């Protein structure tokens, strides 16, 4: 554990609250910044404001040892193209201005269609428009680090599962149906190996990067993850934790295409389907060897996920 200091987290969605608890458990003062007002998280201060407003971001970050970027605007290419660079530029200035480390949570979109396990040596090769936006914003971050404008490091993860993962594949789209005894609807190929990152592991990994020596900065790290399973395998694990088999129902491609005509989210997701067409496997060896970290085993993560889902979604399992 490092010396007690202020750590400021921008974002209170799927990872921010877990990160706040992890940092508080390590003995730090923590502040959460979110777009709208909210109640404290386990007694941790929550401040509302626009992270893209440079004056606000600088003010709320003043005196911080580390600033964490865990924000993700609405899942829309036009929104991302504007908001991601705006927020990143603002947080670079805020962290750099107060001398804080900037720790960024990122995904793997900029790596494109994998030809093998992905790690820190995998070159950016975006295979989607959203991946291109992510690549440009990552360049913005590390260009600022190279210029000395900020000390920056990123932690990257694949799709989430786990407590708080409402917007993940195993979230709002999955659990309400399953807990009512209905089949889970699968919109991706469920038989291809795919890494799923556990939400608490992502948060703990970011906290580790926030406390790490300065030589950890200047690039990105694959956050800790358990060995990849197929989506069907994950469903079976969740069913075991739930105490019954979870039936599944594959949504035909023609139905997905029809849904995309009137459902903007389906249009946005369609270009990312390649991630389930070939093995999508993350290699976290470098993080584990450097920091001595380990990922939550998938069966243990499944048990925590089910306990959270029952509480969050009402738990009416039939």
C-alpha positions, 0 to 999 in steps of 0.5 A, a space after each residue: 500500500 502506498 502513502 495515503 493520497 487523493 485519487 479522483 475517479 471520473 465515471 461511476 458506471 460499471 467500474 468506477 464504484 468498484 475502483 473507488 472501493 478498491 482504492 479506499 481499502 488501500 487507504 486512499 482518500 477517494 472522490 468520484 465524479 459523474 455526469 449527474 448527482 448521485 448518492 455517496 458510494 459506501 460513504 465515498 464522496 460523489 461530485 456531479 459535473 462535466 468531465 469535458 469542461 476543463 475548468 471543472 475537471 481541473 478544479 475537482 482534480 486539484 491535489 490528486 495523486 492520480 486521476 482515473 478516466 472510467 467514463 464512456 459516453 453513449 454507445 454511438 459512433 457520432 457521440 464517441 467521435 466528439 465526446 471521447 477526444 473532448 473528455 480525454 483532452 480535458 482530463 489530460 489537462 486536469 491531471 497534468 496541471 495538478 501533477 497527477 498520474 492519469 490512469 485510463 480504462 480502455 477497451 480492445 477495439 483499436 486492435 481489430 480482428 485478432 490473429 492470435 492472443 492479444 497482448 501489449 505487443 499487438 499492434 493497433 489495426 482497427 477493424 471498425 469505425 469505433 475502433 478507429 476513434 479509440 485508436 485516435 484517442 489513445 494516440 492523443 493520450 500517449 502523445 501527451 505523455 511523450 511531450 511531458 504534458 501528463 504521466 499516463 498509463 492505460 489498462 485495457 480489457 475485453 467484455 465485462 461480466 460481474 457485479 455492476 456489469 449492467 451494460 455488459 453481455 451478461 447484464 441488462 440484456 441477459 439477466 431479466 429474462 433468465 431470472 424469469 425462467 425464459 431463455 437467454 437470447 444470444 446475439 453472437 456466436 456462442 461457441 468461439 473462445 472469448 475473454 470476459 474480464 471480471 469487473 472487480 479484477 478490472 477495478 483492482 488492476 486500475 488501482 494497481 496502475 494508479 499506485 505503481 512506480 512511474 516506469 509503469 507509465 507511458 503505455 498500456 497493460 492488459 488487465 488481469 483476466 481468467 483463461 478464455 471460455 466460450 460464451 456457451 461455457 460462461 452461460 453454463 457456469 452461470 447456470 451452475 451458480 444459479 442452481 439450474 440450467 440456463 436455456 439459450 436461444 440464438 437470435 437469427 442473423 436476419 432478425 438482428 438485421 431487421 432489428 438494426 433498422 429501428 434499434 440504434 444500439 443494434 446498428 452500433 453493435 453489428 460492426 463489432 460482431 467480428 469479436 465473436 467470429 474468431 477466438 478473442 483471447 487476452 494474454 495478461 501475462 505481463 501484468 501478472 508477472 510485473 505486479 503479482 496479480 491474479 484474476 478471479 477464477 471463472 466459477 468464482 466470478 460466476 457465483 458473485 455475478 449471480 448473487 449480484 444479479 439476483 439482488 439487482 434485477 429482483 432475483 425471481 428465479 423460477 
